[in-house]
């Protein structure tokens, strides 16, 4: 798989995060409350923690494997308790991936970067 960690969108997001962090802590908080006071220092510490957690979550989302649908997946059409199956708009057939040759579960698509079917979380 191609290294996704050094792309323009990642650089833009990290640059924007660094800009907002610097502006909030060293410009706004320093002028408003002063970093030498207890409230100013507490604000800077809390904002630093929130920023660190955000950057950590973003980094993990980039680095971690998104997982994949098992190649043995087949929709169970006879299960009456199952939620509705996602079907094509025309014809009413189950969705089938032409690139992988497997059925797609609901909320799934073929990722061109990972080259496999993944579930969309959004």
Secondary structure in CASP SS format (residue, H / E / C, confidence):
PFRMAT SS
TARGET T0000
AUTHOR 0000-0000-0000
METHOD secondary structure of the structure
MODEL  1
X C 1.00
X C 1.00
X C 1.00
X C 1.00
X C 1.00
X C 1.00
X C 1.00
X H 1.00
X H 1.00
X H 1.00
X H 1.00
X H 1.00
X H 1.00
X H 1.00
X H 1.00
X H 1.00
X H 1.00
X H 1.00
X H 1.00
X H 1.00
X H 1.00
X H 1.00
X H 1.00
X H 1.00
X H 1.00
X H 1.00
X H 1.00
X H 1.00
X H 1.00
X H 1.00
X H 1.00
X H 1.00
X C 1.00
X C 1.00
X C 1.00
X C 1.00
X C 1.00
X H 1.00
X H 1.00
X H 1.00
X H 1.00
X H 1.00
X H 1.00
X H 1.00
X H 1.00
X H 1.00
X H 1.00
X H 1.00
X H 1.00
X H 1.00
X H 1.00
X H 1.00
X H 1.00
X H 1.00
X H 1.00
X H 1.00
X H 1.00
X H 1.00
X H 1.00
X H 1.00
X H 1.00
X H 1.00
X H 1.00
X C 1.00
X C 1.00
X C 1.00
X C 1.00
X C 1.00
X C 1.00
X C 1.00
X C 1.00
X C 1.00
X C 1.00
X C 1.00
X C 1.00
X C 1.00
X C 1.00
X C 1.00
X C 1.00
X C 1.00
X C 1.00
X C 1.00
X C 1.00
X C 1.00
X C 1.00
X C 1.00
X E 1.00
X C 1.00
X C 1.00
X C 1.00
X C 1.00
X C 1.00
X C 1.00
X E 1.00
X C 1.00
X E 1.00
X C 1.00
X C 1.00
X C 1.00
X C 1.00
X C 1.00
X C 1.00
X E 1.00
X C 1.00
X C 1.00
X C 1.00
X C 1.00
X E 1.00
X E 1.00
X E 1.00
X E 1.00
X C 1.00
X C 1.00
X C 1.00
X C 1.00
X E 1.00
X E 1.00
X E 1.00
X E 1.00
X C 1.00
X C 1.00
X C 1.00
END
